[in-house]
Amino acid sequence: MPVRHSVIHKIDKKSDGTPAALYLASDEQEGSGARDDLIGQLNESYNTTTGKGWGFFHQESGAYPFSGWLGKYLAGATDFLSFSITAVEHLNKLMEESNLTTGGHALFCHYQQGMSDYLVIALVQETEAVAMTEELVLMTVNRLDLDHIRLAARINISEWQNNRQSKQYISYLKGKQGRRLNDYFRDFIGCQEGIDGPSETRTLLKAFSDFVESEDLGNESAREKTTNLVNYSLAQAKIGEPITLDELSELLDENRPEAFYDFIRNNDYGLPPEIPADKRTLNQFRRFTGRTDGLSISFEAHLLGSKIKFDKEAGTLILRSLPTKLIDQLKRAS
């Protein structure tokens, strides 16, 4: 993950109502193992944090100037340090106007991952840690708390430049710290909500369930395809990449690599070619299986509570929306 540029400024904002103090870096962070480790840890923490929103830039204006500043930097009209200073001064102004007390270290980093360029911006707090000196004496030091990032956004620069119709080239954390805090940071980026990650993921899983039913797959084959879908999607979420439908389709069936993708398009699920992977939704998409005395039961975990009801006291299942073929067989048998 080559780091092209990175800068860290500091906003010291107290809770007593006093104006924030802005400390600007005089230069970019020099290339070093420590810097690369920091960016690597930040990226990993961001990828593994659940609860993200996905969107795209508002039209550049006085209210949303960030995309214009970013465009000038990418065009070479200004350098990265100047761009970051202009941006963090705007962030500091919004923080004051919102009367919010969250200061911290404002980290700006332009890096490359795979074939794409990204810009990540995070407001990172400090926390105390215990270290040991060479004389084996314990001492307390402050460190950047990368494990608990509250405000951050990541822009897929390559997608923004090459696909202006996309509505998901920006991702941002939607933490539990309150809507006002989330909204002011999103306004700083100039981002409007585009793709609903959890909803799109649920639609994908619904399409997959319909596909499995239409293919009339056996339990073993259905279980294998479900595992492949979940593992691939979670792997994409881990590295901060979207689920690519044609890639997923090929993974599900190497002999018919376009079968699942064609099924989605032909049945008009309204899914774009790439969707953000929502980890929480994916983790619910597991299978419960059991076999005894000629009875074999297998169903996806997300159906529990909707199409399938479990009576814990009686140890029974109530099934709804049975497959049409099964209903016909049961009618003939009765």
N, C-alpha and C positions, 0 to 999 in steps of 0.2 A: 504494500500500500504506500506508494511514493507520496511524500508530503511536498507539495509545491511551495506553499507559503503558510505561515501560522503566526498569529499575534495574540497576546493576552493583555487586556487592559483591566482596570479594576474600578468598580463603582462601590464606594463606601456609603451605604445608606442606613442610617440609624432609625430606630423605631420611635424616637422622641420628637419627630417632626422637623428636625434640623435639615437644611438643604444637603443633598447628596454631594459627596466629594468625588470627582472623577480623576483618576490617575492614569495618564496615557503612557503607553509604551513608547520608547524613543526609537525602537527598531523592531524588526521581526525577530522571532525566535530563531536562533542559530540551529542548523542541522546537528543533531546529536542523538545518541541512543536514548537519552532521557526524554527528549522531545518526541521521538517516534513511539516510545513506550506510552507516553501520555496520550497521544492521539489514538494509538491502538486500543488502549483501555477505554477511552472515551467512546470510540466507535462501537466496541463490544458492549459497553453498558447501554448505549443508546439502542442498539439492535435488540437487546434482550429485555428492554423495558416495555411492558405491555401498556396498552392504551395510547394509541397514536391516531392522529388525524392526518388526512391527505388532502392536498389542495393545489392551487395554482395562484399566480400573481394577480392582484387587482391591476387594472390599467394604471400606469404610472401617473401620479398626480402629486399635488402638494401634500395631500393626506397620506399618500403611499409612495414615497420617493425611493424606497430601497432598491427596487428592480432597476431603476435608472442608474443609480450609483454602481450597482453590480455590473450592468451592461457597459458602463464607461471603463471599469477596471478590466473587464474581459477584452474590450476593444483596444486596450493599451493606452487609453487617454489619461489614466492615473495608475499609481502603483498600489500594491495590496495594503501597505501600511496606511496610506492616505485614505483609501476606501474604508478600512476598518475604523479609522478615527472618525470620519464623517458619520459612519453608521452608529458607533457607540455613543457619540454625542447626541444623536437622535434618540437612541434608546434611553439615555439618561434623562432627556427632556420628557419623554413619555412617562418614565417612572415617576418623575416629579409631579407631572400633571395628574397622574392617576393616584397620587398620594399612597403609593405602595412601598412597603419597607424592604422589599427583596433586592438587596444589592448582590455583589459577588464579583468573581473574576469572569469577565466577558471574553470568551475564547472564540477566535475566528480561525478557521483552517480550511484551506483549499488543498484537496488531495485527490489522487487518482486511485480507483479501484476497478480492476478489470479494464474494460475499454471506456469507462465513463469517468468524468470529472465531477466532483462533489464539493459543495461548500457546507460546512457544518458550523453552526453558531450555538454556543451553550453558555448559560450563566451558571457557573460552578461555585459552590460554597466551600468554605474552609472548615476543617474539623481537626480536632486534636488527635495526635498519635504519639505513642511512646517509642523512642528510639534509644539505641545504646551507643555510647561513644567508644573510641578506641581504648579508653582507659576503663572500659566496662562499667561506666556510670550511666544510669538511666536518666533520660531527659525527655521533656515534653516538647513536641514540635507541631507546627501547623502543617497540614497537607491538604491538597485539593480532594474534595470528597466526590470522587467519580462514581461511587456506588449509589448515590442518591441525587441524581440530576433532576431538577424540577422543571427547568425551562430550557428547551433546546429545539432546534429545527435543522433539517438537512435538505439541501436543494440539489437535485440532480441537474447539474449545469448542462450536461450533454443533451439530456432529454428536453430541457427548456429551450436550448438553442436549435435543436433539430426537429422538434415536434411541438410547435406552439399550440396545437389543438389538445394536447394532453391536459388532463385535469388532476394529475397525481404526481407531478414532478417535485412537489414539496411535501415533506412529512414533518410533523411536529408532535411533541409530547402533549397529551391531554391528561395531565396528572390530577390528583385529588386536592390540589392546593386552592382551588376556587376558580370560578369562571372568569372573574375580573382579571386575575393574574394571567390566565391563559389567553384571554382576549387581547390584553395589552401587548403581550409578546407576539401574538399572531399579527396584530396591527403593525407592530414594528417591522416585521418581515413584509407586510403588505400582502398577506396570504388570505384567500377566501377558500372556504371548504369546497372540495370537489368530490372525490370518491369517498364513500362510506365503507371503510375497510371491513368491519364486522358484517355489514349487510351484504357486501359483494362476496365475502367468503361463504356466508350462509347460502347465497344463491348458487355458488359453485358446488357446494356440497349437495344441495338439492338436485342440481343437474346431474351430479355423479350418481346419486341414488336412483334417479330416474333412468339413467343410462344402464346401470347394473341390472335394474329390473327389466328393461327392454331387451337386454342381451340374454336374459334368462340364464345367468351364470350359476354354476355350482357354488356351494359354500366356500370351498377352498380357493377357487379362482376369485370370488368376490372379496374374500378376506385378503388375498395377496394384493389385489388392486387397491383396496382401501389402505393397506399399509404403505404401498408405494406412494399414493397420493399424499397421505399425512406426512410421511418422512420427507418427501420432496418439498412440500409446502413449508414445513417447519425449518428445513435447511435453508430455504430462501429467506424466511423471516430472520433467521440467525445472522445472515450476512447482510440484511437490509435490502434484499432484492425482491421484486414482485414475482408472483406466480405467472409464468408465461404459458398460456393455454396450449399452444402447439407443442411446446417442449413437454408439458405434462401429458398431453395426448400420446406422444411418442413413447413416453416412459410407461404408460399404462398398457400399451399393446404394440410391441415392436413389429409384429406381422401386419398390423393395420394401424399405422402411426397417426392417421388422420381421423380415425373413427370417432373418438370422443369429441374432438374439436368440431367435426362436422355435425355431430349430434347437438352440440350447444348452439351452433349457428342455425341449424334447420328448425330448432324448436324455440327460437327467439327468446332466450333467457335475458337478453340485454346486457351480456357481459362484454367488456372490452377485451382486447387481446392480452392485456396484462392487468392483473389486479393485485393490490397489496394483501399480503398474508396476515390475517389476524390470529395470533397464537392462541388466544383464549378460546376462540370459536373452534379452531382446529383441535385443541386438546380435548374438546367435548365430543369430537367425532371419532369415537372408538367403537369397537364391536364387543358385545357380550355373546358368548357362545356356550352351549351345553348340549350334552348327548346322554340319553339313558333309555334303555328298554325300547328301542325302535323310534324314539322321539329325538329329533335334532332341532335345536333352536339357535338361531344366529340373527342378531340385529344390531344396528348401529346405535351407539349410546345416545346420540342426539334425539332419537325417536322416543326415548323414555320420558314419559310425562305428557307426550302428545299423542302419538299413535299407539303407544304401548304404556299400560299402567301396571305398576307392580304393587301388589298388596303384601306388605312385609309381614303382617301378622299371619295371614293365611298361606303365604308362600305361593301365590298364584299370579299369573299374568293375564291381563285383559288386552286383546289385540283389536285394533280398529283399522279400517281401510285395508282389508286383506287383498292380496293380488287377485285379479279377475279370474285367472286360470285356476287358482286354488278354490275360489268360491264355486266355480262351475263344477270342479271335481267333487266338492262336498255335496253340492245339490244332487248330482247324479248318484252319489253313494247313498244318500238318504232317501 
